[in-house]
Amino acid sequence: MQNKGGGDHLASLFLEEHIRNITAIVMQLNRDTKVLQEHIHARDNISYGTNSALKTLAMCQLSGLGDLRGRVARCDASIARLSAEHKTTYEGLQHFNKEQQAAKLILKRKIKDAEGQISQLLNRVDLSISEQSTKVKMSHRDSNHQLQLLDTKFKGTVEELSNEILSARNWLQKEQEWIEKELYRKLTSFP
């Protein structure tokens, strides 16, 4: 029976050792479980922080996108306004160009008329010179007094023609200045 008593004791020791091993394993499992729970908790905190950061970033992006859309709309409005101003300016320049062409044609016509008048005056001068020359040849026998009268008359005619030519030139110059001032006024009054 002692064997039996010794076996019970040995079995009891084995059982105690087994219980200690199981207790140690359970305690190790508890520690491992706590460590795993801490890791899970830390990962959940990181996940929560990441989600919060992502939400904040998404809100910033939405805000930035709204701001960008507003800027694009303002740019579109400015482009449309500038396009309208460009069109108005272009049309104004076209109108001014037509007016300038018309004024140039009028000025050319007036210059041509003045040149015709000058040509007629020069023809009259030539005719007068020719007549005077003929008269001088025919009346060469007359006295110096008649020659002086003829010379005076001739000089008067030349002076009169010179005055008319000068008057015509002054008139042309004033007309040209008036047209240039009118074109300049129209150009500066154009918006």
C-alpha positions in Angstrom: 0.0 0.0 0.0 2.8 2.2 0.4 3.4 2.0 -3.2 -0.1 3.1 -3.6 0.5 5.9 -1.1 3.7 6.9 -2.8 1.9 6.8 -6.2 -0.8 9.0 -4.9 1.7 11.4 -3.6 3.5 11.4 -6.9 0.3 11.8 -8.8 -0.5 14.7 -6.4 2.8 16.3 -7.2 2.3 15.8 -10.9 -1.1 17.3 -10.5 0.2 20.3 -8.6 3.0 20.7 -11.2 0.5 20.4 -14.0 -1.8 23.0 -12.2 1.2 25.3 -11.8 2.1 24.9 -15.5 -1.5 25.5 -16.5 -1.7 28.5 -14.1 1.6 29.9 -15.6 0.3 29.3 -19.1 -3.0 31.0 -18.2 -1.2 33.9 -16.7 1.1 34.2 -19.7 -2.0 34.1 -21.9 -3.6 36.9 -19.8 -0.4 39.0 -20.2 -0.4 38.3 -23.9 -4.0 39.1 -24.1 -3.4 42.4 -22.3 -0.5 43.2 -24.7 -2.7 42.4 -27.6 -5.5 44.5 -26.3 -3.1 47.4 -25.8 -1.8 46.9 -29.4 -5.4 46.9 -30.6 -6.3 50.0 -28.6 -3.2 51.8 -29.9 -4.1 50.7 -33.5 -7.6 51.9 -32.9 -6.3 55.3 -31.7 -4.0 55.5 -34.7 -6.9 54.6 -37.0 -9.1 57.2 -35.3 -6.4 59.8 -35.7 -5.9 58.9 -39.4 -9.6 59.0 -40.0 -9.8 62.4 -38.3 -6.9 63.7 -40.4 -8.5 62.3 -43.6 -11.8 64.0 -42.7 -9.9 67.3 -42.0 -8.0 66.9 -45.3 -11.2 66.2 -47.2 -12.8 69.3 -45.7 -9.8 71.4 -46.6 -9.9 70.0 -50.2 -13.6 70.7 -50.5 -13.0 74.2 -49.2 -10.1 74.7 -51.6 -12.1 73.3 -54.5 -15.0 75.7 -53.7 -12.5 78.6 -53.6 -11.0 77.4 -56.9 -14.4 77.3 -58.5 -15.1 80.8 -57.3 -11.8 82.0 -58.8 -12.5 80.3 -62.1 -16.0 81.9 -62.2 -14.4 85.3 -61.5 -11.8 84.7 -64.2 -14.5 83.7 -66.7 -16.4 86.8 -65.9 -13.3 89.0 -66.3 -12.5 87.2 -69.6 -16.1 87.8 -70.9 -15.8 91.5 -69.8 -12.4 91.9 -71.5 -13.7 90.2 -74.6 -16.7 92.6 -74.8 -14.3 95.6 -74.2 -12.0 94.3 -77.0 -15.0 93.9 -79.4 -16.2 97.5 -78.6 -12.7 98.9 -79.0 -12.2 97.0 -82.3 -15.5 98.2 -83.7 -14.6 101.8 -82.6 -11.3 101.6 -84.3 -13.0 100.3 -87.5 -15.4 103.2 -87.3 -12.6 105.6 -86.8 -10.6 104.1 -89.6 -13.6 104.6 -92.0 -13.9 108.2 -90.8 -10.2 108.7 -91.4 -10.4 107.3 -94.9 -13.3 109.5 -95.7 -11.5 112.6 -94.3 -8.4 111.6 -96.3 -10.5 111.4 -99.5 -12.1 114.8 -98.8 -8.7 116.3 -98.1 -7.3 114.8 -101.4 -10.2 116.2 -103.3 -9.7 119.7 -101.8 -6.0 119.6 -102.5 -6.7 118.6 -106.1 -9.3 121.5 -106.4 -6.7 123.9 -105.0 -4.0 122.6 -107.3 -6.5 123.1 -110.2 -7.1 126.7 -109.0 -3.3 127.2 -108.7 -2.8 125.8 -112.2 -5.5 128.2 -113.6 -3.8 131.1 -111.8 -0.4 130.1 -113.3 -2.0 129.9 -116.7 -3.5 133.3 -116.3 -0.1 134.6 -115.2 1.6 133.0 -118.2 -1.1 134.5 -120.5 -0.8 137.8 -118.8 3.0 137.7 -119.2 2.6 136.7 -122.8 0.1 139.5 -123.4 2.3 142.0 -121.6 5.3 140.8 -123.5 3.4 141.3 -126.8 2.3 144.7 -125.7 5.8 145.6 -124.7 7.1 144.5 -128.1 4.3 146.5 -129.9 4.7 149.6 -127.7 8.5 149.4 -127.6 8.5 152.7 -129.3 6.4 154.3 -126.6 8.0 156.4 -123.9 9.7 155.2 -120.7 6.6 156.4 -118.8 4.4 153.9 -120.6 6.9 151.2 -119.9 6.9 152.1 -116.2 3.1 152.0 -116.1 3.1 148.7 -117.9 5.8 147.4 -115.5 3.7 148.6 -112.5 0.6 146.9 -113.9 2.5 143.8 -114.5 4.0 143.8 -111.0 0.5 144.4 -109.6 -0.9 141.5 -111.5 2.0 139.2 -110.4 1.6 140.5 -106.8 -2.2 139.9 -107.0 -1.6 136.4 -108.3 1.0 135.7 -105.7 -1.4 136.9 -103.0 -4.1 134.6 -104.4 -1.7 131.7 -104.5 -0.6 132.4 -100.9 -4.3 132.8 -99.9 -5.1 129.4 -101.5 -2.1 127.8 -99.7 -3.1 129.3 -96.4 -6.7 128.1 -96.9 -5.4 124.5 -97.7 -3.2 124.5 -94.7 -6.1 125.7 -92.4 -8.3 123.0 -93.9 -5.7 120.3 -93.3 -5.1 121.5 -89.7 -8.9 121.6 -89.1 -9.3 118.0 -90.4 -6.3 116.8 -88.4 -7.7 118.4 -85.2 -11.1 116.9 -85.9 -9.6 113.4 -86.4 -7.5 113.9 -83.2 -10.6 115.0 -81.2 -12.6 112.0 -82.4 -9.7 109.7 -81.6 -9.2 111.1 -78.1 -13.0 111.2 -77.4 -13.3 107.5 -78.3 -13.4 105.4 -75.1 
